[in-house]
Amino acid sequence: MTTFRISPAVADAFPDSLIALVTATGVRGHEPWPDTTIALEELEQQLAAGTWQPADESDPRIEAWHTAYRSFGTNPRRIRPSVDALGRRLAKRGTLPRINPAVDSYNAVSVRHGLPAGAFDLDHVTGDVDIRHAHGNEEFTPLGEPGTTEHPKPGEIIYADTTGVLTRHWNHRDAHRTRVTEDSTHVAFLLETLHATRDGHLLEAAAEELQGLLVPRADRTAVHYLSPAHLGATV
């Protein structure tokens, strides 16, 4: 069992935040996921037809994350929130990356709803996960860079377990150690908003959509919510 916790200091700094924690057990990542393929292709077709476009930094959902990044000393135009970077890539190239079915699923949901998303392979998480301000001495190995070690800036928002940092700058990039692959069978997906009063319904819709993509390819799924009023959930 793993407990995810928002620290009281983060809750105080972001009092309208809301995080959807979608868990899946018995994930079958080596099978085809036709619903995910359709979701990706629909977004790309809508973009090509001009009937939809991803949220950019002028959108209040993205603007809120830029403001948050600046509050803890991160330049959001140099180190972009995950949904911002993903949307820009889609707008430029016309396609979303194909990584593996589980990752593709949360990417599709993230860019459709304009909300950051990420995921951790829970079999590689050690202890509990805290969403907190960094001390500065923690270690982070970025996804795709197994030989690289970084240290977050003091005060930066991180997800961290007992071994190290799982994602820096709140939701910029996940760690290599807990990356989700086709072999991952126990996965925690995170979707986030800083303005639940305004965008909570979008977050709930995104969590429901993601769970719907997971249900046919997992033995069990569940959705939990973290907020300043409910700081923890055990999965």
C-alpha positions in Angstrom: 0.0 0.0 0.0 1.2 3.5 -0.9 -0.1 6.7 0.7 -0.1 9.9 -1.3 0.0 13.1 0.8 -0.2 16.8 0.1 2.0 18.6 2.7 0.2 21.3 4.8 2.6 23.9 3.4 1.6 23.1 -0.2 -2.1 23.1 0.8 -1.7 26.5 2.3 0.2 27.8 -0.8 -2.4 26.4 -3.3 -5.7 26.3 -1.3 -7.9 25.6 -4.4 -5.8 22.7 -5.7 -7.3 19.3 -6.5 -5.6 16.2 -7.6 -7.2 13.1 -9.1 -5.4 9.9 -8.3 -6.5 7.2 -10.7 -5.0 3.7 -9.8 -5.0 0.6 -11.9 -4.0 -2.9 -10.9 -3.3 -5.8 -13.2 -2.7 -3.5 -16.2 -2.1 -5.4 -19.4 0.2 -3.2 -21.3 1.2 -5.6 -24.0 -2.3 -5.8 -25.4 -3.8 -3.5 -28.0 -5.8 -0.6 -26.5 -8.2 0.3 -29.4 -10.1 3.0 -27.3 -6.8 4.8 -26.6 -5.8 4.6 -30.3 -9.2 6.1 -31.2 -8.9 8.9 -28.6 -5.5 9.9 -30.0 -6.6 9.9 -33.6 -9.7 11.9 -32.8 -7.7 14.7 -31.3 -5.3 14.8 -34.2 -8.1 14.8 -36.7 -9.9 17.6 -34.9 -6.7 19.6 -34.8 -6.2 19.1 -38.5 -9.8 20.1 -39.3 -9.5 23.2 -37.2 -12.4 22.2 -34.9 -10.2 22.0 -31.8 -6.9 23.1 -30.6 -4.9 22.4 -27.4 -4.8 24.9 -24.6 -1.9 27.3 -24.8 -0.3 29.7 -22.3 -3.1 32.3 -22.9 -5.6 29.7 -21.5 -6.4 30.2 -17.8 -5.7 26.6 -17.1 -2.1 26.9 -18.4 -1.7 30.4 -17.1 -2.4 29.2 -13.6 0.5 26.7 -13.8 2.9 29.4 -15.2 2.0 31.6 -12.2 2.6 28.7 -9.8 5.9 27.8 -11.4 7.1 31.4 -11.0 6.0 31.3 -7.3 8.6 28.7 -6.5 11.3 30.1 -8.8 10.8 28.1 -12.0 10.7 29.9 -15.4 7.7 28.2 -17.1 8.8 29.2 -20.5 12.1 27.4 -20.1 10.8 24.5 -18.0 7.2 24.0 -19.0 4.3 22.3 -17.2 3.7 18.9 -18.8 0.4 19.8 -20.4 1.8 23.0 -21.8 4.8 21.1 -23.4 2.5 18.4 -24.7 0.0 20.8 -26.2 2.8 22.8 -27.9 4.2 19.6 -29.4 0.8 18.6 -30.7 0.1 22.0 -32.2 3.5 22.1 -34.0 3.7 18.5 -35.2 0.0 17.6 -35.6 0.5 14.3 -33.8 0.9 13.1 -30.2 3.8 10.8 -29.3 3.1 7.0 -29.1 4.9 5.7 -26.1 2.9 2.8 -24.7 -0.8 2.3 -24.2 -0.9 3.5 -20.5 1.1 6.6 -21.2 -0.7 7.3 -24.4 -4.0 7.2 -22.5 -3.1 9.8 -19.9 -1.5 12.0 -22.6 -4.7 12.0 -24.6 -6.8 12.9 -21.5 -4.3 15.5 -20.4 -4.2 17.4 -23.7 -8.0 17.1 -24.3 -8.8 18.7 -21.0 -5.9 21.0 -20.6 -4.8 19.5 -17.3 -1.3 18.2 -16.4 -1.1 14.4 -16.0 1.6 11.9 -15.0 2.0 8.4 -13.8 4.2 6.2 -11.6 4.8 2.5 -11.6 3.9 1.7 -8.0 6.1 -1.4 -8.0 9.1 1.0 -8.2 7.9 3.5 -5.6 9.5 3.2 -2.2 7.4 4.0 0.8 4.8 6.8 0.6 4.7 9.7 -1.8 4.7 13.3 -0.5 3.8 16.4 -2.5 5.9 19.0 -0.8 8.5 21.7 -1.1 12.0 20.5 -1.9 14.8 20.9 0.6 17.3 21.0 -2.2 19.3 17.9 -1.3 17.0 15.4 -2.9 18.0 13.4 -6.0 16.1 13.2 -9.3 16.9 11.2 -12.4 14.9 12.5 -15.4 12.8 10.2 -17.5 15.0 8.9 -20.4 18.2 10.0 -18.7 19.2 7.2 -16.4 22.8 8.5 -16.1 21.7 12.0 -14.9 21.3 13.2 -11.4 19.7 16.5 -10.6 18.8 18.3 -7.4 15.6 20.4 -7.1 15.9 24.0 -5.9 14.9 24.6 -2.3 11.2 25.5 -2.3 10.3 23.8 -5.6 7.2 21.6 -5.5 8.1 18.0 -5.9 6.6 14.5 -5.6 9.0 12.5 -3.5 9.1 9.0 -2.0 11.7 7.7 0.5 14.3 7.2 -2.3 14.1 10.4 -4.2 12.1 12.8 -6.4 9.5 11.3 -8.7 8.7 14.6 -10.5 10.2 18.1 -10.4 8.6 21.5 -10.8 5.4 19.8 -9.6 4.5 18.2 -13.0 7.2 19.1 -15.5 8.7 15.6 -16.0 8.6 12.2 -14.3 11.5 10.2 -12.9 13.2 7.4 -14.9 13.0 5.0 -11.9 9.2 5.0 -11.7 8.4 5.4 -15.4 5.5 3.5 -16.8 6.3 0.9 -19.4 4.4 -2.0 -21.2 5.5 -4.2 -18.3 4.0 -2.0 -15.6 1.0 -3.7 -13.9 0.3 -1.5 -10.9 0.1 2.2 -11.8 -0.9 5.5 -10.2 -2.0 8.2 -12.6 -2.2 11.9 -11.4 -4.3 14.7 -12.9 -4.1 18.1 -11.4 -5.7 21.6 -11.2 -4.9 24.6 -9.1 -8.4 26.0 -9.5 -10.9 23.4 -8.4 -13.6 26.0 -7.9 -13.4 26.8 -11.7 -12.0 23.6 -13.2 -13.0 20.8 -10.8 -15.6 19.6 -13.1 -13.0 19.3 -15.9 -10.7 17.3 -13.6 -13.5 14.9 -12.6 -14.5 14.4 -16.3 -10.8 13.8 -17.2 -10.5 11.2 -14.3 -13.6 9.5 -15.5 -12.4 9.4 -19.1 -9.0 8.0 -18.1 -10.6 5.4 -15.9 -12.8 4.4 -18.8 -9.7 3.8 -21.0 -8.1 1.7 -18.2 -11.0 -0.5 -17.2 -10.9 -2.8 -20.3 -7.2 -3.4 -19.8 -6.9 -3.7 -16.0 -8.2 -6.0 -13.3 -9.1 -3.2 -11.0 -9.3 0.6 -11.1 -10.2 3.3 -8.6 -10.3 7.1 -8.3 -9.3 9.1 -5.2 -9.1 12.9 -4.8 -6.5 14.9 -2.8 -7.1 18.5 -1.8 -6.3 20.8 1.1 -9.4 19.4 2.8 -8.4 15.8 2.2 -4.6 15.7 2.3 -4.0 11.9 1.8 -5.2 8.8 0.1 -3.9 5.2 0.4 -3.8 3.0 -2.7 
